Amino acid sequence: MRAVTDDRVIRRALLEALPLIVPAIPFGLVLGLAITESGIGNLVGWSSAPIVYAGAAQLTLVTLLGGGAAWVAAVAAALVVNLRHAMYSAALAPTFQQQPRWFRLLAPYGLIDQMFVLAMLRKDEDPADFRRYYLAAGTAFAIFWSAAVGLGLLVGPVVPEQWHLEFAIPVMFAGVLVIGLDERPKAVAAVVAGAVAVAGAGLPSKSGLLLGATCGVLAGVLADRGRR
């Protein structure tokens, strides 16, 4: 009987991950194209997919290295872009603490934006079901992302510019945002974070993203306290 339940959890994870995987594929193609244009080498560039495993940070890293930036500056900029993941970890820490040690060591690797949204929607489920759900969805994302970047290396250079594949990036994050906005404090946090990030778009080293994320978290906390 448990096996049937396990299968249902896995199927649900894959079905719920699919709407977030599809728009990530053109993003992967954009990254693959950026790698071919950067001159850093296709194999080295593709390896950033499973090693860095964060689209925005990967694109920042590849673009800066391809533009001649020092590797220290490129890595620092990528880390700034990825600092939001520390907030993801803090939000899911209570849920992860209910899991076995091997899961707590392995699972943070797959905590990308899409997985954070899906995990937050399932964080109160039975720990075993949450674990199966997280691993199934996370594995699907990892496989499709690496494949999409590899495909971008092959077909990216021949895709017409008129297709504007880069438009898939905001579409993907918009989808993540819509799925995750199930409460008022989250909506407040998203609006404030987006507004501050846009206002700070000209700040060096992508620090506007960090500032926007910080302001969004603070706004969300205040909105949540005001609701109680």
N, C-alpha and C positions, 0 to 999 in steps of 0.2 A: 504493500500500500504506500509506503514511504517513497518507493522508486517512482510511482506515478506522480506523487506530489513534487518530487525533485524535478521530473521532466517538465511539469507545468511551470515551475519556477524558472527553469532555463528558457523555455519557450517564451514566457512573458518577458524575460530580460531581453531576449533577442528582438522581439517584436517592438518593445518600447525603445530599444536602442536604435532601431532602423531609421526612424525619422531624423535622428541626429547624425547618423553615419552618412546618409546620402549627401547632404550639403557639404560634408567634410571632404568628399572625394574631389570636387573641383579645387578645394583649398590645397589638397595634396598635389594636384596637377600644377597649381601656381608655384608651390614650393619646389617641385621638380624642375620647372622651367627656370626658376631663380637659381637653382644649383647649376644648371647647364650654362647660364650666363655669367656666373660668378667666377668661373675659372679655377675653383678650388678642387675640382676633380669629382666625377660622378660617384665613385665608390665612397669617398670620404664624405661627400655631401649627403648621399643616401643614408649613411650610417648614423647621421644625426637624427633620423626618424626614430629608430629604436633606442638610441642612447639619450638624446635630449627629450624626445617624446612629448613635445609641446609645440603646437603649430606656430603660434605667434612668436615664441622665443626662437624657434628654429629659423623662421623667416628673417627675424632681426639679425641673428647670428650670421646667416649665410649672406645676407645683403651687405652687412658691414664688412665682413671679410672680403667679399667680392669687390667692394668699393675701396679696398686698400687700408682699412682701419687696422690698428694694432690688435692682436688677438686678445690682449688684456681688456681693451676698451670694448671689443665685441662681446666677450664673455660677460663683462660687467653689465652691459646693456641688456643682454638676454636674461641675466639674473633679475634685473629690475622688472622686466616684463613678467617674469615668473613669480614674483613675490606674492601675488594674489593666492598662489597655491598654499602658502603658509596659513592663510585664513581658512582655506578649505579644510586643511588638516585640523585646525582648532575646532571648527564646527562639527567635524565628524569624530573627534577624539572620543567622546563618550560611547559612541556606537562601536568604534574599533576596540575599545577596552573590553568589550564583551566577547571578543574573538580570540582564538588561539594565537600563540606567539608567532607561528609561521605566517599567519595571515597578516598580522600587524606589521611584519617585516616586508612582506611582498606587496600588499595591497596599495600602499602609497605610490608605488611606481605608476599605477594606472589611474591616479586621481587627476585626470584632466578635467576641463570645464564641463564637458558633457556627462562624465561619470559623477561629478560632484552633484549635478542637478538630479540625476537619476537616484543616486545614493541618498540624498536628502529626502526624497519622496518616499523612500523605503526604510529609513533609519530606525523606525519603531517596530519593524517586523521581527519575527523570531530570528535569533542570531544565526542559526544554521541556514534558514531561508535567505537571509540577507547576504550571507557569505556566498551561496550558490548564485544568487542573482548578480552580485557584484563581479564575481569571477567570470560568469558567462558573458555579461555585457562588456566587461573590460577586455576580455580576450578578443571579442569581435571587433572592438575599436582598434586594438593594437594591430591585428591582422590587416584590416581594411586600410588603416592609415599608412602602414609601411608599403602595402601594395599600391596605393594611390600615388605616393611619392615616387616609387619606382616607375609607375606608368607615366608620370609626369616627365621623368628623365627621357623617356622614349618618344612620347607624342607631343610633349609640351612645345618643343621648338617648331613643330609644323602646324600647331593650332593657330588659326587666324586671330589677329589682335581684335577683330571686330566682335569676337565672342565674349570678350571682357570677363574672363574667368575669375579675375580678382574680385568681382562683385559677389562671388560665393562666400567670401570671408565674412562680410557683415551679415549676409543672409544666415550663415551658420550660427553666428553668435546671437542673432535676433531670435532664432528658433530655440536656442538654449535659454534665452531670457524669458520668452513667453511661457515655456514649460515650467520654469522655476518660480514664476510670480503667482503663487497661490495664496499669499497673505499680504495685507496692507504694508507692514514694515518692509517686506522684501521689495515691494513696488517703490516705496519711498527711497530705499537704498539704491535701487537701480537707476532711478531718475537723477538723484543727486550725484551718484558716481559717474553717470554718463555726461551730465552737464559739466562737472568739474574736469573730467578727462578731456572733453572737447575744448574747454576754455584753456586748459594747460597743454594743448597739443604741440605748442612750439617750444616747450621746455626741453632742455638737453637730456640725452640718454633715456628718452621715453619716460621720464620721471612723472609726466602728467598722468600716466596710467596708475602709478603707485599713489599719487595724490588723490586721484579720483576714487580709487578703491578704498583708501583710508577714510575719506569723507563719506563715502557710501556706507561703510560699516558703522561709522558713528551715527549717521542719520538713521540707519535702520534700528540701532540700539535705542536711540531716543524715541523713535516712533513706537517701538515695542513697549517701552516703559510707559509712554503716554496712553497706550491702549489698556493697560492693566488698572 
